[in-house]
Amino acid sequence: AAKVGRNDFFGEKTAEEMKAEYREVISLLSKGYSIRDMAKLSGRGVSTVQRVKRLIKVQSPQ
């Protein structure tokens, strides 16, 4: 029987890979833009911006 669903080979990106790929979102985040504005300006989805924001918050708790 064939396996259905996502391929297990491709997992989550590491924090460093995400920082490199979403550098623009991180820059906008540091400037205080809203999630929707960051999504529009960077051409990314709102969910992606939220995920990056969550990653950054976890990486540097204050």
DODOGU-576914 format. One record per atom (N, C-alpha, C): residue number from 1; residue in one letter; atom name; z, y, x. Coordinates in pm, 1 decimal. Example, Ala and Ser with C-alpha at 12.3 -4.5 7.8 and 13.67 -1.06 7.14 Angstrom:
LOTI,1,A,N,780.0,-569.0,1319.0
LOTI,1,A,CA,780.0,-450.0,1230.0
LOTI,1,A,C,780.0,-330.0,1320.0
LOTI,2,S,N,708.0,-225.0,1285.0
LOTI,2,S,CA,714.0,-106.0,1367.0
LOTI,2,S,C,787.0,3.0,1290.0
// end
This chain:
LOTI,1,A,N,0.0,-118.9,85.3
LOTI,1,A,CA,0.0,0.0,0.0
LOTI,1,A,C,0.0,123.5,88.6
LOTI,2,A,N,-76.1,220.1,48.4
LOTI,2,A,CA,-84.6,345.1,124.0
LOTI,2,A,C,37.2,431.5,95.5
LOTI,3,K,N,81.7,500.9,197.6
LOTI,3,K,CA,195.5,590.3,182.6
LOTI,3,K,C,148.6,721.3,119.0
LOTI,4,V,N,225.5,771.7,26.1
LOTI,4,V,CA,191.4,895.8,-42.8
LOTI,4,V,C,290.0,1003.4,0.9
LOTI,5,G,N,242.5,1125.7,14.5
LOTI,5,G,CA,331.5,1236.5,49.0
LOTI,5,G,C,294.1,1297.7,182.1
LOTI,6,R,N,384.0,1375.8,233.2
LOTI,6,R,CA,359.0,1445.2,358.6
LOTI,6,R,C,363.0,1349.0,476.5
LOTI,7,N,N,286.5,1380.8,577.2
LOTI,7,N,CA,285.2,1302.4,699.0
LOTI,7,N,C,413.3,1331.2,777.4
LOTI,8,D,N,487.5,1228.8,813.6
LOTI,8,D,CA,612.4,1246.8,886.6
LOTI,8,D,C,591.1,1299.2,1027.7
LOTI,9,F,N,469.4,1286.9,1079.7
LOTI,9,F,CA,441.9,1329.1,1216.4
LOTI,9,F,C,459.3,1479.6,1232.8
LOTI,10,F,N,423.2,1555.8,1130.3
LOTI,10,F,CA,431.1,1701.1,1139.8
LOTI,10,F,C,562.3,1747.9,1080.1
LOTI,11,G,N,651.8,1797.1,1164.0
LOTI,11,G,CA,782.4,1841.1,1116.8
LOTI,11,G,C,791.3,1992.3,1114.1
LOTI,12,E,N,911.3,2039.3,1102.4
LOTI,12,E,CA,936.2,2182.6,1103.0
LOTI,12,E,C,907.1,2239.4,1241.6
LOTI,13,K,N,868.9,2364.4,1243.8
LOTI,13,K,CA,845.6,2431.8,1371.4
LOTI,13,K,C,980.5,2464.5,1433.3
LOTI,14,T,N,984.8,2468.8,1565.0
LOTI,14,T,CA,1108.6,2507.8,1631.6
LOTI,14,T,C,1128.5,2657.5,1612.8
LOTI,15,A,N,1249.5,2703.3,1638.7
LOTI,15,A,CA,1280.6,2845.6,1624.2
LOTI,15,A,C,1190.9,2929.8,1714.5
LOTI,16,E,N,1166.5,2882.1,1835.1
LOTI,16,E,CA,1082.6,2957.7,1929.3
LOTI,16,E,C,938.4,2966.5,1880.6
LOTI,17,E,N,887.0,2858.2,1824.5
LOTI,17,E,CA,749.9,2859.5,1771.0
LOTI,17,E,C,739.1,2957.1,1654.4
LOTI,18,M,N,841.7,2958.8,1570.3
LOTI,18,M,CA,838.9,3050.5,1456.2
LOTI,18,M,C,847.5,3195.1,1502.7
LOTI,19,K,N,931.8,3221.8,1601.7
LOTI,19,K,CA,942.9,3358.6,1653.6
LOTI,19,K,C,810.1,3406.3,1710.1
LOTI,20,A,N,740.3,3318.5,1780.1
LOTI,20,A,CA,611.3,3355.4,1838.2
LOTI,20,A,C,506.8,3378.2,1729.5
LOTI,21,E,N,504.0,3291.4,1630.2
LOTI,21,E,CA,401.6,3299.3,1526.2
LOTI,21,E,C,424.7,3415.0,1429.4
LOTI,22,Y,N,550.5,3448.1,1404.2
LOTI,22,Y,CA,582.7,3550.1,1304.5
LOTI,22,Y,C,643.1,3675.5,1367.8
LOTI,23,R,N,596.8,3709.0,1486.7
LOTI,23,R,CA,647.7,3825.4,1560.3
LOTI,23,R,C,637.5,3953.4,1476.3
LOTI,24,E,N,525.1,3969.0,1403.4
LOTI,24,E,CA,504.4,4089.7,1322.6
LOTI,24,E,C,608.3,4099.5,1210.6
LOTI,25,V,N,637.0,3988.3,1145.7
LOTI,25,V,CA,737.3,3986.9,1038.3
LOTI,25,V,C,873.9,4024.2,1095.2
LOTI,26,I,N,907.4,3972.4,1211.3
LOTI,26,I,CA,1036.3,4001.2,1274.9
LOTI,26,I,C,1046.3,4149.4,1309.3
LOTI,27,S,N,936.2,4206.7,1355.9
LOTI,27,S,CA,932.9,4349.2,1387.4
LOTI,27,S,C,957.5,4433.3,1262.0
LOTI,28,L,N,889.7,4398.3,1153.0
LOTI,28,L,CA,907.5,4471.1,1027.0
LOTI,28,L,C,1049.3,4453.6,973.2
LOTI,29,L,N,1104.9,4334.7,992.4
LOTI,29,L,CA,1241.2,4305.6,948.2
LOTI,29,L,C,1340.5,4397.6,1019.6
LOTI,30,S,N,1319.9,4416.3,1149.7
LOTI,30,S,CA,1410.5,4500.8,1227.3
LOTI,30,S,C,1398.7,4648.2,1188.7
LOTI,31,K,N,1286.4,4685.2,1125.7
LOTI,31,K,CA,1266.0,4824.1,1083.1
LOTI,31,K,C,1317.9,4849.2,941.9
LOTI,32,G,N,1367.7,4744.2,876.2
LOTI,32,G,CA,1430.8,4760.4,746.9
LOTI,32,G,C,1339.5,4754.3,625.4
LOTI,33,Y,N,1220.1,4700.9,641.4
LOTI,33,Y,CA,1128.1,4688.4,528.1
LOTI,33,Y,C,1179.9,4585.1,428.5
LOTI,34,S,N,1139.1,4598.3,302.4
LOTI,34,S,CA,1175.7,4499.5,200.9
LOTI,34,S,C,1092.7,4372.6,223.0
LOTI,35,I,N,1136.8,4263.8,164.4
LOTI,35,I,CA,1066.5,4136.3,179.9
LOTI,35,I,C,924.0,4147.1,127.1
LOTI,36,R,N,907.4,4207.7,9.9
LOTI,36,R,CA,772.4,4221.1,-47.0
LOTI,36,R,C,683.3,4309.2,39.1
LOTI,37,D,N,738.4,4419.2,91.2
LOTI,37,D,CA,659.0,4507.0,177.7
LOTI,37,D,C,619.2,4435.1,306.3
LOTI,38,M,N,713.5,4358.8,363.0
LOTI,38,M,CA,681.5,4283.5,485.0
LOTI,38,M,C,570.7,4183.1,458.1
LOTI,39,A,N,575.6,4117.2,343.6
LOTI,39,A,CA,472.8,4019.0,307.7
LOTI,39,A,C,336.6,4086.8,297.5
LOTI,40,K,N,330.4,4201.3,230.0
LOTI,40,K,CA,204.0,4273.7,215.5
LOTI,40,K,C,150.7,4320.5,350.5
LOTI,41,L,N,236.0,4383.1,430.6
LOTI,41,L,CA,192.8,4440.9,557.7
LOTI,41,L,C,149.8,4335.2,659.3
LOTI,42,S,N,214.8,4219.3,655.2
LOTI,42,S,CA,184.5,4115.0,753.7
LOTI,42,S,C,80.6,4015.1,704.2
LOTI,43,G,N,50.3,4018.7,573.9
LOTI,43,G,CA,-44.9,3922.9,518.3
LOTI,43,G,C,15.2,3784.2,500.3
LOTI,44,R,N,146.5,3775.7,500.4
LOTI,44,R,CA,217.3,3648.3,481.3
LOTI,44,R,C,270.6,3640.5,339.7
LOTI,45,G,N,309.8,3522.6,298.7
LOTI,45,G,CA,368.2,3505.2,166.9
LOTI,45,G,C,514.1,3547.6,164.8
LOTI,46,V,N,562.4,3581.0,45.6
LOTI,46,V,CA,701.7,3621.8,29.4
LOTI,46,V,C,795.3,3509.9,76.1
LOTI,47,S,N,762.9,3385.9,42.6
LOTI,47,S,CA,847.2,3272.1,83.1
LOTI,47,S,C,852.4,3258.4,234.7
LOTI,48,T,N,740.9,3283.8,300.3
LOTI,48,T,CA,736.6,3276.6,446.5
LOTI,48,T,C,826.6,3383.4,506.4
LOTI,49,V,N,818.1,3505.1,453.8
LOTI,49,V,CA,902.2,3614.4,503.5
LOTI,49,V,C,1049.8,3580.4,482.9
LOTI,50,Q,N,1083.7,3523.5,367.3
LOTI,50,Q,CA,1222.5,3484.4,341.0
LOTI,50,Q,C,1268.8,3378.1,440.2
LOTI,51,R,N,1181.3,3282.9,470.6
LOTI,51,R,CA,1215.2,3176.3,564.8
LOTI,51,R,C,1239.8,3233.5,704.5
LOTI,52,V,N,1154.9,3326.3,747.2
LOTI,52,V,CA,1170.9,3388.6,879.1
LOTI,52,V,C,1300.4,3469.1,882.5
LOTI,53,K,N,1327.3,3542.9,775.9
LOTI,53,K,CA,1450.4,3622.4,768.7
LOTI,53,K,C,1573.1,3532.6,779.9
LOTI,54,R,N,1570.5,3420.2,708.8
LOTI,54,R,CA,1681.3,3324.2,713.9
LOTI,54,R,C,1698.1,3269.4,855.4
LOTI,55,L,N,1587.2,3238.0,920.3
LOTI,55,L,CA,1591.5,3186.0,1057.2
LOTI,55,L,C,1655.6,3287.5,1151.5
LOTI,56,I,N,1614.6,3412.3,1140.4
LOTI,56,I,CA,1667.2,3516.8,1228.1
LOTI,56,I,C,1816.2,3537.0,1203.1
LOTI,57,K,N,1856.4,3533.3,1076.9
LOTI,57,K,CA,1997.0,3550.7,1041.3
LOTI,57,K,C,2081.6,3438.5,1101.3
LOTI,58,V,N,2031.1,3317.0,1098.5
LOTI,58,V,CA,2102.6,3201.2,1153.7
LOTI,58,V,C,2106.2,3208.6,1306.0
LOTI,59,Q,N,1996.9,3255.9,1366.7
LOTI,59,Q,CA,1987.9,3263.4,1512.6
LOTI,59,Q,C,2087.1,3363.4,1571.0
LOTI,60,S,N,2109.2,3475.3,1501.7
LOTI,60,S,CA,2196.2,3580.1,1556.1
LOTI,60,S,C,2299.4,3625.6,1453.3
LOTI,61,P,N,2400.6,3541.4,1426.6
LOTI,61,P,CA,2503.9,3581.9,1331.3
LOTI,61,P,C,2586.2,3696.8,1388.2
LOTI,62,Q,N,2616.9,3793.6,1301.7
LOTI,62,Q,CA,2690.6,3911.0,1351.4
LOTI,62,Q,C,2820.9,3928.1,1279.9
// end
